[in-house]
Amino acid sequence: MDFKKVKKDFKQSKLSFHIIFWLVVLLFFMVRDDFEENHTMVASLVYKICIMIPQVLASYSLAYVLVPKFIYTKRYVSFTVLIILSAYIFSALSRVLIVHVAEPLVRIPPFTQESIAEIFLDPKFLMAHYFPSIYIAALIFLAVRFIVDISKVKQQNLLLEKEKVGAELKMLKTQLHPHFLFNTLNNIYMLSLENSPKTPESISKLSEILDYVLYRCNTKFVSVTNEISFLENYIALEKLRYDDRLQVTFNTSLEKDIEIAPLILLPLVENAFKHGAGEDSGSPKIDISIRYQNTIFTFVVANSIANAIQEGVKESIGLNNITQQLDLIYPHGYVLNIDEKEDVFTVTLEIEI
Protein backbone atom coordinates (compact mmCIF):
# COMPACT_ATOMS: atom_id res chain seq x y z
CA MET A 1 0.00 0.00 0.00
CA ASP A 2 1.24 3.54 -0.85
CA PHE A 3 1.39 4.93 2.70
CA LYS A 4 2.80 8.28 1.51
CA LYS A 5 -0.26 8.80 -0.71
CA VAL A 6 -2.59 7.75 2.10
CA LYS A 7 -0.87 10.21 4.46
CA LYS A 8 -1.11 12.99 1.88
CA ASP A 9 -4.79 12.24 1.33
CA PHE A 10 -5.39 12.33 5.08
CA LYS A 11 -3.84 15.83 5.22
CA GLN A 12 -5.83 17.10 2.25
CA SER A 13 -9.23 15.66 3.20
CA LYS A 14 -8.63 15.75 6.98
CA LEU A 15 -8.39 12.78 9.28
CA SER A 16 -11.87 13.57 10.59
CA PHE A 17 -13.36 12.73 7.19
CA HIS A 18 -11.95 9.20 7.28
CA ILE A 19 -12.96 8.70 10.90
CA ILE A 20 -16.53 9.88 10.24
CA PHE A 21 -16.81 7.68 7.14
CA TRP A 22 -15.84 4.52 9.00
CA LEU A 23 -18.01 5.39 11.99
CA VAL A 24 -20.97 5.69 9.62
CA VAL A 25 -20.09 2.32 8.06
CA LEU A 26 -19.77 0.75 11.51
CA LEU A 27 -23.13 2.12 12.67
CA PHE A 28 -24.84 1.08 9.44
CA PHE A 29 -23.67 -2.52 9.70
CA MET A 30 -24.47 -2.62 13.42
CA VAL A 31 -28.04 -1.49 12.78
CA ARG A 32 -28.43 -3.99 9.96
CA ASP A 33 -26.94 -6.76 12.09
CA ASP A 34 -29.22 -5.92 15.00
CA PHE A 35 -32.20 -6.04 12.65
CA GLU A 36 -31.24 -9.31 10.95
CA GLU A 37 -29.42 -11.27 13.68
CA ASN A 38 -30.92 -9.82 16.88
CA HIS A 39 -27.50 -9.59 18.58
CA THR A 40 -26.90 -7.55 21.69
CA MET A 41 -25.32 -4.13 21.21
CA VAL A 42 -21.96 -5.31 22.58
CA ALA A 43 -21.95 -8.47 20.46
CA SER A 44 -22.92 -6.53 17.36
CA LEU A 45 -20.12 -4.01 18.00
CA VAL A 46 -17.51 -6.76 18.42
CA TYR A 47 -18.63 -8.56 15.26
CA LYS A 48 -18.70 -5.41 13.18
CA ILE A 49 -15.29 -4.20 14.33
CA CYS A 50 -13.84 -7.56 13.28
CA ILE A 51 -15.51 -7.24 9.87
CA MET A 52 -14.50 -3.59 9.51
CA ILE A 53 -10.78 -4.41 9.75
CA PRO A 54 -10.72 -6.23 6.36
CA GLN A 55 -13.16 -3.61 5.00
CA VAL A 56 -10.64 -0.88 5.79
CA LEU A 57 -7.75 -2.89 4.33
CA ALA A 58 -9.72 -3.69 1.17
CA SER A 59 -10.87 -0.07 0.74
CA TYR A 60 -7.44 1.51 1.01
CA SER A 61 -5.72 -1.15 -1.07
CA LEU A 62 -8.36 -0.69 -3.78
CA ALA A 63 -8.33 3.12 -3.70
CA TYR A 64 -4.59 3.68 -3.31
CA VAL A 65 -2.97 0.68 -4.98
CA LEU A 66 -5.09 -1.45 -7.29
CA VAL A 67 -7.10 1.21 -9.13
CA PRO A 68 -4.28 3.79 -9.55
CA LYS A 69 -1.57 1.31 -10.48
CA PHE A 70 -3.53 -1.17 -12.58
CA ILE A 71 -6.84 0.30 -13.82
CA TYR A 72 -5.44 3.72 -14.72
CA THR A 73 -2.47 2.08 -16.46
CA LYS A 74 -4.79 -0.38 -18.28
CA ARG A 75 -3.20 -3.47 -16.72
CA TYR A 76 -6.57 -5.17 -16.47
CA VAL A 77 -5.34 -8.77 -16.30
CA SER A 78 -3.06 -8.01 -13.36
CA PHE A 79 -5.87 -6.07 -11.70
CA THR A 80 -8.28 -9.01 -12.10
CA VAL A 81 -5.79 -11.49 -10.63
CA LEU A 82 -4.94 -9.23 -7.70
CA ILE A 83 -8.56 -8.32 -6.93
CA ILE A 84 -9.53 -11.99 -6.84
CA LEU A 85 -6.54 -12.84 -4.63
CA SER A 86 -7.12 -9.90 -2.28
CA ALA A 87 -10.85 -10.66 -2.10
CA TYR A 88 -10.08 -14.21 -1.03
CA ILE A 89 -7.49 -13.08 1.56
CA PHE A 90 -9.66 -10.34 3.06
CA SER A 91 -12.72 -12.61 3.15
CA ALA A 92 -10.69 -15.30 4.91
CA LEU A 93 -9.27 -12.73 7.32
CA SER A 94 -12.77 -11.57 8.13
CA ARG A 95 -13.88 -15.13 8.89
CA VAL A 96 -10.79 -15.77 11.03
CA LEU A 97 -11.47 -12.64 13.08
CA ILE A 98 -15.12 -13.60 13.55
CA VAL A 99 -14.42 -17.20 14.58
CA HIS A 100 -11.22 -16.78 16.60
CA VAL A 101 -11.63 -13.26 18.03
CA ALA A 102 -15.27 -12.19 18.10
CA GLU A 103 -16.98 -15.46 19.01
CA PRO A 104 -14.69 -16.28 22.01
CA LEU A 105 -15.50 -12.80 23.36
CA VAL A 106 -19.29 -12.87 22.99
CA ARG A 107 -20.39 -16.51 22.95
CA ILE A 108 -20.84 -18.67 26.02
CA PRO A 109 -18.74 -21.88 25.89
CA PRO A 110 -18.68 -24.66 25.07
CA PHE A 111 -18.95 -24.28 21.28
CA THR A 112 -17.07 -25.65 18.30
CA GLN A 113 -14.88 -23.53 16.04
CA GLU A 114 -13.44 -23.96 12.58
CA SER A 115 -9.70 -24.15 12.32
CA ILE A 116 -7.83 -21.53 10.30
CA ALA A 117 -7.01 -24.19 7.70
CA GLU A 118 -10.70 -25.10 7.34
CA ILE A 119 -11.57 -21.45 6.85
CA PHE A 120 -9.01 -20.94 4.08
CA LEU A 121 -10.06 -24.16 2.34
CA ASP A 122 -13.68 -23.04 1.90
CA PRO A 123 -13.47 -20.19 -0.66
CA LYS A 124 -17.08 -20.67 -1.83
CA PHE A 125 -18.43 -19.93 1.65
CA LEU A 126 -16.06 -16.98 2.06
CA MET A 127 -17.08 -15.37 -1.21
CA ALA A 128 -20.78 -15.89 -0.59
CA HIS A 129 -20.88 -14.59 3.00
CA TYR A 130 -18.01 -12.10 3.38
CA PHE A 131 -17.07 -10.76 -0.06
CA PRO A 132 -20.24 -8.61 -0.55
CA SER A 133 -20.05 -6.75 2.77
CA ILE A 134 -16.30 -6.13 2.43
CA TYR A 135 -16.29 -4.87 -1.15
CA ILE A 136 -19.54 -2.94 -1.04
CA ALA A 137 -17.90 -0.85 1.70
CA ALA A 138 -14.74 -0.60 -0.43
CA LEU A 139 -16.70 0.54 -3.50
CA ILE A 140 -18.58 3.12 -1.46
CA PHE A 141 -15.26 4.43 -0.12
CA LEU A 142 -13.93 4.63 -3.68
CA ALA A 143 -17.11 6.40 -4.80
CA VAL A 144 -16.91 8.95 -1.99
CA ARG A 145 -13.30 9.71 -2.91
CA PHE A 146 -14.40 10.09 -6.53
CA ILE A 147 -17.18 12.53 -5.57
CA VAL A 148 -14.86 14.48 -3.29
CA ASP A 149 -12.31 14.74 -6.11
CA ILE A 150 -15.02 15.91 -8.50
CA SER A 151 -16.17 18.52 -5.97
CA LYS A 152 -12.61 19.81 -5.59
CA VAL A 153 -12.25 20.13 -9.35
CA LYS A 154 -15.56 22.00 -9.54
CA GLN A 155 -14.48 24.49 -6.86
CA GLN A 156 -11.18 25.12 -8.59
CA ASN A 157 -12.94 25.68 -11.90
CA LEU A 158 -15.37 28.18 -10.37
CA LEU A 159 -12.41 30.23 -9.11
CA LEU A 160 -10.50 30.09 -12.38
CA GLU A 161 -13.46 30.94 -14.63
CA LYS A 162 -13.21 34.60 -13.55
CA GLU A 163 -9.68 34.78 -14.94
CA LYS A 164 -9.96 32.98 -18.26
CA VAL A 165 -12.54 31.29 -20.43
CA GLY A 166 -10.53 28.08 -20.63
CA ALA A 167 -11.22 27.32 -16.98
CA GLU A 168 -14.96 27.18 -17.69
CA LEU A 169 -14.44 24.21 -19.97
CA LYS A 170 -13.20 22.11 -17.06
CA MET A 171 -16.71 22.20 -15.60
CA LEU A 172 -17.56 19.51 -18.14
CA LYS A 173 -15.58 17.06 -16.03
CA THR A 174 -18.19 17.35 -13.27
CA GLN A 175 -21.23 16.29 -15.29
CA LEU A 176 -21.49 12.74 -13.93
CA HIS A 177 -24.28 12.99 -11.37
CA PRO A 178 -23.56 11.55 -7.88
CA HIS A 179 -27.05 10.01 -7.81
CA PHE A 180 -26.11 7.91 -10.82
CA LEU A 181 -23.03 6.65 -8.99
CA PHE A 182 -24.89 5.70 -5.81
CA ASN A 183 -27.76 4.11 -7.74
CA THR A 184 -25.26 2.08 -9.71
CA LEU A 185 -23.44 0.89 -6.58
CA ASN A 186 -26.75 -0.09 -5.02
CA ASN A 187 -27.72 -2.02 -8.17
CA ILE A 188 -24.36 -3.81 -8.20
CA TYR A 189 -24.84 -4.67 -4.52
CA MET A 190 -28.22 -6.25 -5.27
CA LEU A 191 -26.72 -8.18 -8.19
CA SER A 192 -23.96 -9.50 -5.91
CA LEU A 193 -26.51 -10.70 -3.36
CA GLU A 194 -28.28 -12.60 -6.15
CA ASN A 195 -24.95 -13.99 -7.44
CA SER A 196 -25.91 -12.51 -10.80
CA PRO A 197 -23.48 -13.13 -13.69
CA LYS A 198 -23.92 -9.42 -14.53
CA THR A 199 -21.98 -8.36 -11.43
CA PRO A 200 -18.39 -8.55 -12.83
CA GLU A 201 -19.41 -6.80 -16.05
CA SER A 202 -21.19 -4.03 -14.13
CA ILE A 203 -18.15 -3.43 -11.91
CA SER A 204 -15.93 -3.35 -14.99
CA LYS A 205 -18.15 -0.77 -16.71
CA LEU A 206 -18.22 1.42 -13.60
CA SER A 207 -14.41 1.22 -13.37
CA GLU A 208 -14.11 2.31 -17.01
CA ILE A 209 -16.43 5.27 -16.39
CA LEU A 210 -14.39 6.40 -13.37
CA ASP A 211 -11.17 5.97 -15.33
CA TYR A 212 -12.53 8.01 -18.24
CA VAL A 213 -14.04 10.87 -16.23
CA LEU A 214 -11.09 11.30 -13.88
CA TYR A 215 -8.10 10.68 -16.12
CA ARG A 216 -8.80 10.12 -19.83
CA CYS A 217 -10.73 13.27 -20.72
CA ASN A 218 -8.49 15.93 -19.22
CA THR A 219 -7.86 17.54 -22.61
CA LYS A 220 -9.97 20.09 -24.48
CA PHE A 221 -10.98 17.51 -27.09
CA VAL A 222 -11.20 13.72 -27.12
CA SER A 223 -11.84 11.05 -29.72
CA VAL A 224 -15.54 10.63 -30.51
CA THR A 225 -15.09 6.84 -30.35
CA ASN A 226 -13.99 7.22 -26.74
CA GLU A 227 -17.06 9.33 -26.03
CA ILE A 228 -19.23 6.66 -27.63
CA SER A 229 -17.68 3.95 -25.45
CA PHE A 230 -18.23 6.14 -22.38
CA LEU A 231 -21.91 6.66 -23.28
CA GLU A 232 -22.37 2.93 -23.94
CA ASN A 233 -21.04 2.12 -20.46
CA TYR A 234 -23.21 4.85 -18.92
CA ILE A 235 -26.33 3.57 -20.70
CA ALA A 236 -25.61 -0.04 -19.73
CA LEU A 237 -25.36 0.90 -16.05
CA GLU A 238 -28.46 3.13 -16.17
CA LYS A 239 -30.44 0.23 -17.65
CA LEU A 240 -29.74 -1.80 -14.49
CA ARG A 241 -32.33 0.42 -12.78
CA TYR A 242 -35.08 -0.70 -15.14
CA ASP A 243 -36.48 -4.03 -16.27
CA ASP A 244 -37.08 -5.08 -19.85
CA ARG A 245 -39.80 -2.46 -20.23
CA LEU A 246 -37.14 0.11 -21.19
CA GLN A 247 -36.00 0.01 -24.82
CA VAL A 248 -32.79 1.79 -25.76
CA THR A 249 -31.32 1.99 -29.25
CA PHE A 250 -27.90 3.50 -29.94
CA ASN A 251 -26.78 3.86 -33.57
CA THR A 252 -23.56 5.38 -34.87
CA SER A 253 -22.36 6.24 -38.36
CA LEU A 254 -18.97 7.94 -38.60
CA GLU A 255 -17.27 8.94 -41.81
CA LYS A 256 -14.06 9.04 -39.76
CA ASP A 257 -12.97 9.32 -36.16
CA ILE A 258 -13.03 12.96 -35.05
CA GLU A 259 -12.43 14.89 -31.84
CA ILE A 260 -15.13 16.61 -29.80
CA ALA A 261 -15.35 18.28 -26.40
CA PRO A 262 -15.42 15.65 -23.63
CA LEU A 263 -18.69 14.91 -21.83
CA ILE A 264 -20.64 17.44 -23.93
CA LEU A 265 -23.21 14.78 -24.86
CA LEU A 266 -23.69 13.35 -21.38
CA PRO A 267 -26.22 15.95 -20.08
CA LEU A 268 -28.53 15.28 -23.04
CA VAL A 269 -28.42 11.53 -22.42
CA GLU A 270 -28.95 12.05 -18.67
CA ASN A 271 -32.05 14.12 -19.40
CA ALA A 272 -33.45 11.42 -21.68
CA PHE A 273 -33.23 8.89 -18.84
CA LYS A 274 -34.48 11.33 -16.22
CA HIS A 275 -37.49 12.69 -18.11
CA GLY A 276 -38.12 9.63 -20.24
CA ALA A 277 -37.52 6.34 -18.45
CA GLY A 278 -37.41 7.91 -14.99
CA GLU A 279 -40.90 9.43 -15.23
CA ASP A 280 -42.64 6.92 -17.49
CA SER A 281 -43.99 3.84 -15.73
CA GLY A 282 -45.20 2.33 -18.99
CA SER A 283 -42.86 1.17 -21.77
CA PRO A 284 -40.40 4.04 -22.25
CA LYS A 285 -38.14 4.26 -25.26
CA ILE A 286 -34.89 6.13 -25.80
CA ASP A 287 -33.35 6.42 -29.26
CA ILE A 288 -29.83 7.81 -29.67
CA SER A 289 -27.93 8.33 -32.91
CA ILE A 290 -24.49 9.77 -33.67
CA ARG A 291 -23.45 10.64 -37.21
CA TYR A 292 -20.53 12.45 -38.81
CA GLN A 293 -20.62 13.30 -42.49
CA ASN A 294 -19.29 16.16 -44.60
CA THR A 295 -17.80 18.06 -41.61
CA ILE A 296 -21.12 17.95 -39.71
CA PHE A 297 -21.38 16.05 -36.45
CA THR A 298 -24.98 15.24 -35.55
CA PHE A 299 -26.23 13.92 -32.22
CA VAL A 300 -29.91 13.08 -31.79
CA VAL A 301 -31.54 11.79 -28.62
CA ALA A 302 -35.28 11.12 -28.44
CA ASN A 303 -37.25 9.85 -25.48
CA SER A 304 -40.89 8.96 -25.06
CA ILE A 305 -43.01 11.14 -22.79
CA ALA A 306 -45.69 9.91 -20.44
CA ASN A 307 -49.02 11.71 -20.87
CA ALA A 308 -48.98 12.95 -17.28
CA ILE A 309 -45.67 14.79 -17.65
CA GLN A 310 -45.86 16.25 -21.15
CA GLU A 311 -46.26 19.82 -19.88
CA GLY A 312 -43.11 21.53 -18.73
CA VAL A 313 -40.56 19.00 -19.98
CA LYS A 314 -38.71 21.59 -21.98
CA GLU A 315 -38.24 23.92 -19.02
CA SER A 316 -36.96 21.15 -16.76
CA ILE A 317 -34.08 20.05 -18.95
CA GLY A 318 -31.84 22.97 -18.02
CA LEU A 319 -30.56 23.69 -21.51
CA ASN A 320 -29.19 27.09 -20.51
CA ASN A 321 -26.09 25.52 -18.95
CA ILE A 322 -25.53 23.28 -21.96
CA THR A 323 -25.90 26.25 -24.32
CA GLN A 324 -23.33 28.24 -22.33
CA GLN A 325 -20.86 25.38 -22.56
CA LEU A 326 -21.43 25.05 -26.31
CA ASP A 327 -20.97 28.82 -26.71
CA LEU A 328 -17.56 28.56 -25.05
CA ILE A 329 -16.34 25.60 -27.08
CA TYR A 330 -18.06 26.05 -30.45
CA PRO A 331 -18.93 29.75 -30.82
CA HIS A 332 -21.13 30.18 -33.90
CA GLY A 333 -20.35 26.57 -34.87
CA TYR A 334 -23.31 24.61 -33.55
CA VAL A 335 -27.10 24.34 -33.74
CA LEU A 336 -29.22 22.98 -30.87
CA ASN A 337 -32.84 22.19 -31.67
CA ILE A 338 -35.67 20.93 -29.45
CA ASP A 339 -38.73 19.21 -30.86
CA GLU A 340 -41.54 18.34 -28.48
CA LYS A 341 -44.35 16.35 -30.02
CA GLU A 342 -47.33 14.63 -28.49
CA ASP A 343 -45.42 11.71 -26.99
CA VAL A 344 -41.77 12.17 -28.03
CA PHE A 345 -39.17 14.70 -26.90
CA THR A 346 -36.22 15.10 -29.29
CA VAL A 347 -33.01 17.08 -28.93
CA THR A 348 -30.75 17.49 -31.97
CA LEU A 349 -27.23 18.89 -31.74
CA GLU A 350 -25.24 19.69 -34.87
CA ILE A 351 -21.61 20.81 -34.70
CA GLU A 352 -19.43 21.81 -37.61
CA ILE A 353 -16.06 20.13 -37.16
C-alpha positions as CSV (number, residue, x, y, z in Angstrom):
1,M,0.0,0.0,0.0
2,D,1.2,3.5,-0.9
3,F,1.4,4.9,2.7
4,K,2.8,8.3,1.5
5,K,-0.3,8.8,-0.7
6,V,-2.6,7.7,2.1
7,K,-0.9,10.2,4.5
8,K,-1.1,13.0,1.9
9,D,-4.8,12.2,1.3
10,F,-5.4,12.3,5.1
11,K,-3.8,15.8,5.2
12,Q,-5.8,17.1,2.3
13,S,-9.2,15.7,3.2
14,K,-8.6,15.7,7.0
15,L,-8.4,12.8,9.3
16,S,-11.9,13.6,10.6
17,F,-13.4,12.7,7.2
18,H,-11.9,9.2,7.3
19,I,-13.0,8.7,10.9
20,I,-16.5,9.9,10.2
21,F,-16.8,7.7,7.1
22,W,-15.8,4.5,9.0
23,L,-18.0,5.4,12.0
24,V,-21.0,5.7,9.6
25,V,-20.1,2.3,8.1
26,L,-19.8,0.7,11.5
27,L,-23.1,2.1,12.7
28,F,-24.8,1.1,9.4
29,F,-23.7,-2.5,9.7
30,M,-24.5,-2.6,13.4
31,V,-28.0,-1.5,12.8
32,R,-28.4,-4.0,10.0
33,D,-26.9,-6.8,12.1
34,D,-29.2,-5.9,15.0
35,F,-32.2,-6.0,12.6
36,E,-31.2,-9.3,10.9
37,E,-29.4,-11.3,13.7
38,N,-30.9,-9.8,16.9
39,H,-27.5,-9.6,18.6
40,T,-26.9,-7.5,21.7
41,M,-25.3,-4.1,21.2
42,V,-22.0,-5.3,22.6
43,A,-22.0,-8.5,20.5
44,S,-22.9,-6.5,17.4
45,L,-20.1,-4.0,18.0
46,V,-17.5,-6.8,18.4
47,Y,-18.6,-8.6,15.3
48,K,-18.7,-5.4,13.2
49,I,-15.3,-4.2,14.3
50,C,-13.8,-7.6,13.3
51,I,-15.5,-7.2,9.9
52,M,-14.5,-3.6,9.5
53,I,-10.8,-4.4,9.8
54,P,-10.7,-6.2,6.4
55,Q,-13.2,-3.6,5.0
56,V,-10.6,-0.9,5.8
57,L,-7.8,-2.9,4.3
58,A,-9.7,-3.7,1.2
59,S,-10.9,-0.1,0.7
60,Y,-7.4,1.5,1.0
61,S,-5.7,-1.1,-1.1
62,L,-8.4,-0.7,-3.8
63,A,-8.3,3.1,-3.7
64,Y,-4.6,3.7,-3.3
65,V,-3.0,0.7,-5.0
66,L,-5.1,-1.5,-7.3
67,V,-7.1,1.2,-9.1
68,P,-4.3,3.8,-9.6
69,K,-1.6,1.3,-10.5
70,F,-3.5,-1.2,-12.6
71,I,-6.8,0.3,-13.8
72,Y,-5.4,3.7,-14.7
73,T,-2.5,2.1,-16.5
74,K,-4.8,-0.4,-18.3
75,R,-3.2,-3.5,-16.7
76,Y,-6.6,-5.2,-16.5
77,V,-5.3,-8.8,-16.3
78,S,-3.1,-8.0,-13.4
79,F,-5.9,-6.1,-11.7
80,T,-8.3,-9.0,-12.1
81,V,-5.8,-11.5,-10.6
82,L,-4.9,-9.2,-7.7
83,I,-8.6,-8.3,-6.9
84,I,-9.5,-12.0,-6.8
85,L,-6.5,-12.8,-4.6
86,S,-7.1,-9.9,-2.3
87,A,-10.9,-10.7,-2.1
88,Y,-10.1,-14.2,-1.0
89,I,-7.5,-13.1,1.6
90,F,-9.7,-10.3,3.1
91,S,-12.7,-12.6,3.2
92,A,-10.7,-15.3,4.9
93,L,-9.3,-12.7,7.3
94,S,-12.8,-11.6,8.1
95,R,-13.9,-15.1,8.9
96,V,-10.8,-15.8,11.0
97,L,-11.5,-12.6,13.1
98,I,-15.1,-13.6,13.5
99,V,-14.4,-17.2,14.6
100,H,-11.2,-16.8,16.6
101,V,-11.6,-13.3,18.0
102,A,-15.3,-12.2,18.1
103,E,-17.0,-15.5,19.0
104,P,-14.7,-16.3,22.0
105,L,-15.5,-12.8,23.4
106,V,-19.3,-12.9,23.0
107,R,-20.4,-16.5,22.9
108,I,-20.8,-18.7,26.0
109,P,-18.7,-21.9,25.9
110,P,-18.7,-24.7,25.1
111,F,-18.9,-24.3,21.3
112,T,-17.1,-25.6,18.3
113,Q,-14.9,-23.5,16.0
114,E,-13.4,-24.0,12.6
115,S,-9.7,-24.2,12.3
116,I,-7.8,-21.5,10.3
117,A,-7.0,-24.2,7.7
118,E,-10.7,-25.1,7.3
119,I,-11.6,-21.5,6.8
120,F,-9.0,-20.9,4.1
121,L,-10.1,-24.2,2.3
122,D,-13.7,-23.0,1.9
123,P,-13.5,-20.2,-0.7
124,K,-17.1,-20.7,-1.8
125,F,-18.4,-19.9,1.7
126,L,-16.1,-17.0,2.1
127,M,-17.1,-15.4,-1.2
128,A,-20.8,-15.9,-0.6
129,H,-20.9,-14.6,3.0
130,Y,-18.0,-12.1,3.4
131,F,-17.1,-10.8,-0.1
132,P,-20.2,-8.6,-0.5
133,S,-20.1,-6.8,2.8
134,I,-16.3,-6.1,2.4
135,Y,-16.3,-4.9,-1.1
136,I,-19.5,-2.9,-1.0
137,A,-17.9,-0.9,1.7
138,A,-14.7,-0.6,-0.4
139,L,-16.7,0.5,-3.5
140,I,-18.6,3.1,-1.5
141,F,-15.3,4.4,-0.1
142,L,-13.9,4.6,-3.7
143,A,-17.1,6.4,-4.8
144,V,-16.9,9.0,-2.0
145,R,-13.3,9.7,-2.9
146,F,-14.4,10.1,-6.5
147,I,-17.2,12.5,-5.6
148,V,-14.9,14.5,-3.3
149,D,-12.3,14.7,-6.1
150,I,-15.0,15.9,-8.5
151,S,-16.2,18.5,-6.0
152,K,-12.6,19.8,-5.6
153,V,-12.2,20.1,-9.4
154,K,-15.6,22.0,-9.5
155,Q,-14.5,24.5,-6.9
156,Q,-11.2,25.1,-8.6
157,N,-12.9,25.7,-11.9
158,L,-15.4,28.2,-10.4
159,L,-12.4,30.2,-9.1
160,L,-10.5,30.1,-12.4
161,E,-13.5,30.9,-14.6
162,K,-13.2,34.6,-13.6
163,E,-9.7,34.8,-14.9
164,K,-10.0,33.0,-18.3
165,V,-12.5,31.3,-20.4
166,G,-10.5,28.1,-20.6
167,A,-11.2,27.3,-17.0
168,E,-15.0,27.2,-17.7
169,L,-14.4,24.2,-20.0
170,K,-13.2,22.1,-17.1
171,M,-16.7,22.2,-15.6
172,L,-17.6,19.5,-18.1
173,K,-15.6,17.1,-16.0
174,T,-18.2,17.3,-13.3
175,Q,-21.2,16.3,-15.3
176,L,-21.5,12.7,-13.9
177,H,-24.3,13.0,-11.4
178,P,-23.6,11.5,-7.9
179,H,-27.0,10.0,-7.8
180,F,-26.1,7.9,-10.8
181,L,-23.0,6.6,-9.0
182,F,-24.9,5.7,-5.8
183,N,-27.8,4.1,-7.7
184,T,-25.3,2.1,-9.7
185,L,-23.4,0.9,-6.6
186,N,-26.8,-0.1,-5.0
187,N,-27.7,-2.0,-8.2
188,I,-24.4,-3.8,-8.2
189,Y,-24.8,-4.7,-4.5
190,M,-28.2,-6.3,-5.3
191,L,-26.7,-8.2,-8.2
192,S,-24.0,-9.5,-5.9
193,L,-26.5,-10.7,-3.4
194,E,-28.3,-12.6,-6.1
195,N,-25.0,-14.0,-7.4
196,S,-25.9,-12.5,-10.8
197,P,-23.5,-13.1,-13.7
198,K,-23.9,-9.4,-14.5
199,T,-22.0,-8.4,-11.4
200,P,-18.4,-8.5,-12.8
201,E,-19.4,-6.8,-16.1
202,S,-21.2,-4.0,-14.1
203,I,-18.1,-3.4,-11.9
204,S,-15.9,-3.4,-15.0
205,K,-18.1,-0.8,-16.7
206,L,-18.2,1.4,-13.6
207,S,-14.4,1.2,-13.4
208,E,-14.1,2.3,-17.0
209,I,-16.4,5.3,-16.4
210,L,-14.4,6.4,-13.4
211,D,-11.2,6.0,-15.3
212,Y,-12.5,8.0,-18.2
213,V,-14.0,10.9,-16.2
214,L,-11.1,11.3,-13.9
215,Y,-8.1,10.7,-16.1
216,R,-8.8,10.1,-19.8
217,C,-10.7,13.3,-20.7
218,N,-8.5,15.9,-19.2
219,T,-7.9,17.5,-22.6
220,K,-10.0,20.1,-24.5
221,F,-11.0,17.5,-27.1
222,V,-11.2,13.7,-27.1
223,S,-11.8,11.1,-29.7
224,V,-15.5,10.6,-30.5
225,T,-15.1,6.8,-30.4
226,N,-14.0,7.2,-26.7
227,E,-17.1,9.3,-26.0
228,I,-19.2,6.7,-27.6
229,S,-17.7,3.9,-25.4
230,F,-18.2,6.1,-22.4
231,L,-21.9,6.7,-23.3
232,E,-22.4,2.9,-23.9
233,N,-21.0,2.1,-20.5
234,Y,-23.2,4.8,-18.9
235,I,-26.3,3.6,-20.7
236,A,-25.6,0.0,-19.7
237,L,-25.4,0.9,-16.0
238,E,-28.5,3.1,-16.2
239,K,-30.4,0.2,-17.7
240,L,-29.7,-1.8,-14.5
241,R,-32.3,0.4,-12.8
242,Y,-35.1,-0.7,-15.1
243,D,-36.5,-4.0,-16.3
244,D,-37.1,-5.1,-19.9
245,R,-39.8,-2.5,-20.2
246,L,-37.1,0.1,-21.2
247,Q,-36.0,0.0,-24.8
248,V,-32.8,1.8,-25.8
249,T,-31.3,2.0,-29.3
250,F,-27.9,3.5,-29.9
251,N,-26.8,3.9,-33.6
252,T,-23.6,5.4,-34.9
253,S,-22.4,6.2,-38.4
254,L,-19.0,7.9,-38.6
255,E,-17.3,8.9,-41.8
256,K,-14.1,9.0,-39.8
257,D,-13.0,9.3,-36.2
258,I,-13.0,13.0,-35.0
259,E,-12.4,14.9,-31.8
260,I,-15.1,16.6,-29.8
261,A,-15.4,18.3,-26.4
262,P,-15.4,15.6,-23.6
263,L,-18.7,14.9,-21.8
264,I,-20.6,17.4,-23.9
265,L,-23.2,14.8,-24.9
266,L,-23.7,13.3,-21.4
267,P,-26.2,15.9,-20.1
268,L,-28.5,15.3,-23.0
269,V,-28.4,11.5,-22.4
270,E,-29.0,12.1,-18.7
271,N,-32.1,14.1,-19.4
272,A,-33.4,11.4,-21.7
273,F,-33.2,8.9,-18.8
274,K,-34.5,11.3,-16.2
275,H,-37.5,12.7,-18.1
276,G,-38.1,9.6,-20.2
277,A,-37.5,6.3,-18.4
278,G,-37.4,7.9,-15.0
279,E,-40.9,9.4,-15.2
280,D,-42.6,6.9,-17.5
281,S,-44.0,3.8,-15.7
282,G,-45.2,2.3,-19.0
283,S,-42.9,1.2,-21.8
284,P,-40.4,4.0,-22.3
285,K,-38.1,4.3,-25.3
286,I,-34.9,6.1,-25.8
287,D,-33.3,6.4,-29.3
288,I,-29.8,7.8,-29.7
289,S,-27.9,8.3,-32.9
290,I,-24.5,9.8,-33.7
291,R,-23.5,10.6,-37.2
292,Y,-20.5,12.5,-38.8
293,Q,-20.6,13.3,-42.5
294,N,-19.3,16.2,-44.6
295,T,-17.8,18.1,-41.6
296,I,-21.1,18.0,-39.7
297,F,-21.4,16.1,-36.4
298,T,-25.0,15.2,-35.5
299,F,-26.2,13.9,-32.2
300,V,-29.9,13.1,-31.8
301,V,-31.5,11.8,-28.6
302,A,-35.3,11.1,-28.4
303,N,-37.3,9.9,-25.5
304,S,-40.9,9.0,-25.1
305,I,-43.0,11.1,-22.8
306,A,-45.7,9.9,-20.4
307,N,-49.0,11.7,-20.9
308,A,-49.0,13.0,-17.3
309,I,-45.7,14.8,-17.7
310,Q,-45.9,16.2,-21.1
311,E,-46.3,19.8,-19.9
312,G,-43.1,21.5,-18.7
313,V,-40.6,19.0,-20.0
314,K,-38.7,21.6,-22.0
315,E,-38.2,23.9,-19.0
316,S,-37.0,21.2,-16.8
317,I,-34.1,20.1,-18.9
318,G,-31.8,23.0,-18.0
319,L,-30.6,23.7,-21.5
320,N,-29.2,27.1,-20.5
321,N,-26.1,25.5,-18.9
322,I,-25.5,23.3,-22.0
323,T,-25.9,26.2,-24.3
324,Q,-23.3,28.2,-22.3
325,Q,-20.9,25.4,-22.6
326,L,-21.4,25.0,-26.3
327,D,-21.0,28.8,-26.7
328,L,-17.6,28.6,-25.0
329,I,-16.3,25.6,-27.1
330,Y,-18.1,26.0,-30.4
331,P,-18.9,29.8,-30.8
332,H,-21.1,30.2,-33.9
333,G,-20.3,26.6,-34.9
334,Y,-23.3,24.6,-33.5
335,V,-27.1,24.3,-33.7
336,L,-29.2,23.0,-30.9
337,N,-32.8,22.2,-31.7
338,I,-35.7,20.9,-29.5
339,D,-38.7,19.2,-30.9
340,E,-41.5,18.3,-28.5
341,K,-44.3,16.3,-30.0
342,E,-47.3,14.6,-28.5
343,D,-45.4,11.7,-27.0
344,V,-41.8,12.2,-28.0
345,F,-39.2,14.7,-26.9
346,T,-36.2,15.1,-29.3
347,V,-33.0,17.1,-28.9
348,T,-30.8,17.5,-32.0
349,L,-27.2,18.9,-31.7
350,E,-25.2,19.7,-34.9
351,I,-21.6,20.8,-34.7
352,E,-19.4,21.8,-37.6
353,I,-16.1,20.1,-37.2
